[in-house]
Each structure stands twice: as structure tokens, then as C-alpha cells.
Amino acid sequence: MKTTVYSAVFGNYDTLHPAAYPSLCFTDGGMLSVDGWSYHGIYSGRDPKWANRQCKILSHKHLDTEYSIYHDGNVQMLTSPDKLIADYLGDADIAVFAHPEGRDCIYDEAREVLRQHKAKPGAVGAQTERYRQDGFPTRFGLSACYVIIRRHTGAVRRFNGLWWNEYEKGAKRDQLSFDYVRWKTGIKVATILGNLFTGTSKDFKRFPHERGEQDFTMVDWRTAYGKQLIPEERQYLKDAATLIDTRFRGPVFVNIGIFRYASMYCLRAGSENAMLFGIDIKPPDVKPADRLRSVDIIVDSAECHAAFDRAIHLLFIDGDHHYAGVKADLENWTPKIAPGGIVVMHDYAPRPEHLVLLPHLEGVRRAISEWVKGANWKRLDAPGSFAAYERPK
């Protein structure tokens, strides 16, 4: 019997606790090593909560296993996987805890979600009204999804897929849709004994959510947290940095829009020799690894360009995404690029699949298109939403 115990921690949201049984954590990188845990770096291209839910709900997409036991990052498993499966699955395919506060109705849960401002009222209202129209009854039961024991059957795969669809189009509260999907599919769900919030479970222990420290020796350019960089774009930045490193001695790289350094890790991976500058209007909410060896300039890029007196060999623009901001970055910073140097711009592609397209992104494309007409630079092939140009020699 193959069983995988796993969790998913993105954005460094939780601190894992030692595992008595081999466990796997899906993560976007930078977590401290914890006894009993192995780590799998995964890129989602979305925010940490979305990434967690995707791994949590779609277990069959991420694991090749007969059984899986998912638990949140702030939960510790106390009982062996084999015993949990024997104790709780039986003729059921899924086992979860009942809601810890005694609610037994999705509609009551929706009112509590609104009271605590945990989701947008319009999304919650639309979701629950759709369930009413479909005939979903009151008092059907309310599950808590911080632990999920699953037998990976065809029925469970179908359940996971429908649950994910409900999560994606609903209020982004997985507990609002779990029991609706249980009702819709007729799948048998067993109840794990005890209450994690009152400490009466003999099988699991819950800790307060605590944002973990980061081990920056583990930060990898392929998985370093960044909201929108897809793997092909990361590879392109690394390869562009390597190319520029062969053309220039001691090249200068400027990265406008730091966020959490994802793009800068890619640039550093491509060139150990470059001087790497990051510019952003506000400080990042994480510290960079020492090996990144970057200089952060925390000021509006529109204000500091005049004082930057170095020739630039690779410029990455991913800052202000409004038309005026992109236009200013192009006008202010591309003249500093040396002949043979490259500018790479993010979020240009007409409909990048990895991006939730927002109206103001039209300004990115408009600003770049206008700049291109007057620049007479060589366009380079670039993946995803990148646009890249080389200054004539």
C-alpha cells in the first residue's frame, strides 16, 4: 500500500513541525529544513493561497500514490499513515474532520465568512444562491478541510476535479464547496474523530499559524517566489544574463520591480560577474540571500534614473504596470543601455495564459508598442508574456 503524507506551504505562510513519518511539502522555496520532511519546489504563477489550494484539492494531479493524507502546514500528524487509513476510510474514499465550531450548514458558514470579512460578499452570495437554486439542502453537514485522507480512486479524482472547479469560480473558501460537491457526487466521506481546535484529536495536533523563517541557501532561481514568472520566462532571463556576460566584461544588470527577487535570482544564476541592481518604490517583504549580491535602490524608478550613471547591459522592466509608468521607465532607462545590450519587458503578450488579465495591462502593451516604433531596436524571440529587444551595435 503506497501512501503519501503531504502538505503545501507557499509564501512562507506556515512553519512546519517535525514529522514522525516521511512527509512531502510542496513549496515555492526558501523554507527551513525540518525533520521528517522532504521538499518539492513547484511554480504556480499565482498567489500563495491559490497555490496551496491547488495542491491541496487536486491531490491526484501532484501525487502518484494509492492513498494520500494532506494536512495544513500548522498541523502535525501523530498517528501512522497505515493506522489512519485503517481507522477512518473503511468503505469511504475520503475522511475529514467535522467543523470545529459545531456548524453543520454551508449557508451558516457563508454568513460567518461574511461576518469575518474573509471573502467578497458578491462572490459568497452568488455561490450560495447557485447552490440553493440547485437544491442543495440546509443542515447537510459542514466539513473542516485542514486534514484530508483520500483513497485515490476514480471517484476521488472526479470529486477533486469538481471541487477545484467550484473553488475557482466561487468565493475562494474551499470549505464552502466541499460538502456541496460531496452532495453532488454522492461520494462517501467519513469523519475523523476529535477536534483540532480544542485539542481532543489523538491523531493530529494543531498549532497557531506562524510565518516561517526562510533558509536562503535553499532559494533556487527556478522556484524563488514570484507571482507571475513562468518557468520559460525564468529560463530566458537566466540565458539572457549568460549571453550578456559573454559580451561584456563586468556587465551591469538593472531590475525594475523587485517584489521578492525572483527575477533577480534568475539574472544572478546566469551571471556571477554582473553588478546587479534592483529598483522598487517599496522594500521587498523578504530579505535576499547573501549570494544574490545585489544592490537595492528603494525609490521610484522615475526619480532615480538621472543619478544612475552606469551603462546598462541588461535591463528588466517589471515595475509600474500602468501606461504612464511603463512609458517613463522605457524613456528614462533604455537610453542607458549599451550597444549590444538587451531590454526585457514583462506582461506584454496579448493574452498571457499564466496571467489574470487586468484592464490596466493594456497600458503596458500600448507603452511598449509606442516605444518600439521610435526605437528601431532588434526584436528578440522571447517566451510567455516577455517582449525583448537588443540595442543595435
Secondary structure, DSSP 4 states (H G I P E B T S, - for coil): --EEEEEEE-TT-------SS-EEEEESS-BPP-TTEEEEE---SS-HHHHHHHHHH-HHHH---SEEEEE-TTEEE-S-HHHHHHHHTTT-SEEEEEPTT----HHHHHHHHHHTT-S-HHHHHHHHHHHHHTTPPTTS--EEEEEEEEE--HHHHHHHHHHHHHHHHTTS-HHHHHHHHHHHH---EEEESS-TTTT--SSEEE----PPPB-GGG--TTTS--SS--HHHHHHHHHHHHHHHHHSSS-EEEEE--TTSHHHHHHHHH-SSSEEEEEESS--SSPPPGGG-EEEEES-HHHHTTT--S-EEEEEE-S--SHHHHHHHHHHHGGGEEEEEEEEESS-SSS-TTS---TTHHHHHHHHHHHHHHH-PEEE---TT-EEEE---
